[in-house]
C-alpha cells in the first residue's frame, strides 16, 4: 500500500512574525534619539544649574523607558515566533505591549493632571525663558521622532484545516501592518503625547510671559492630560478586543461570508473570526451545502488580501440544493 508523507500538510504558525519589521527598526532609532537628547539635557542642566533642563532630561528618560516596552515586545515576538506553545504564533504580543503602553500613557496623563491641579492651588514661579527653550527643544526632538516613525497599519465531509503560504505568507500588504500593530501605535502615541505637551507648554508659556496669564500653564496641562486619556482609551479598547478574542470587524466577516456563499449553494451557519496578530486573522467556519467543496476549496474562494492566515472549516451536507439563506 502506497503511503504519502504527512509532511506535505504540516506547517508552522509563525505567519511572518519571525521577521524583523521596519516598525521595530524605527522604534529603536527613536529610542536612541531620545536617549541622546536625555544625556545632553541632563548634562546641560547640571553644568548650567538649570532645573528645567534637568527635569526635562529626566522626563526624556521616562519616555525612553516607555518606548523600551515596544522594543522588547518586537524582540520577544521574533525570538519566540516558532515556539509551539503559542497556538497561533506570537502576534498577540503586539496587542499586549500596546495595552501596557496605553496604561502607562494613562498614568502619565494622571500625573499631568495632578501636577496641574497642584499648580492651580499653589502657583510656582516660572523661569519663562528657560522653560520655553526646553519646550521648543522637546518639540523639535519629538517632531524628528514622529517623522522617523511615520504617522498614520477544511475538511471534506467532517472537519479539516487549511493553511497556505504564498510569496507573501500572510497575504497582508506591508503598508497595512502598522495600522494593525498596537505595539507600534503605542510607541507612536507616546511620542505624539510628548509633542502635544510641548506645543501646549509653549502656547501657555508665551501667554504667561507676554500677557501675564500664568494660569494658562496648569490649564494647558489639564487639556493635554484629557487628550492623552482620550487617545489611550482608543488604544486600550482596540488592543483589549484582540486580547479577549472578540470577533473581527463586521466588514471583514461580511467579505468572508460573501466570498464563500457566492460559490454554489454554500451557506455559513456559524462563523468565528479573530485577530492573531497585526493584520492577521484566524477563522472557524461551519458551512452547509448539498455539494461541499474539497479541502482547499473554501480557502481558495477568499480574496487574498483579507489577512486570513489560518482557517478551519466544518462542512454539513444537506439533502436539497435549494438551501435558503440563513
Secondary structure, 3 states (H helix, E strand, C coil): CCCCCHHHHCCCCCCCCCCCCHHHHHHHHHHHHHHHHHHHHHHHHHHHCCHHHHHHHHHHHHHHHHHHHHHHHHHHHHHCCCCCCCCCCCCCHHHHHHHHHHHHHHHHHHHHHHHHHHHHHCCCCCCHHHHHHHHHHHHHHHHHHHHHHCCCCCCCCCEEEECCCCCCCCCCCHHHHHHHCHHHHHHHHHHHHHHHHHHHHHHHHHHHHHHCCCHHHHHHHHHHHHHHHHHHHHHHHHHHHHHCCCCCCHHHHHHHHHHHHCCCCCEEEEEEEEEEECCEEEEEEEEEECCCCCCCHHHHHCCCCCCEEEEEEEEEECCCCCCCCC
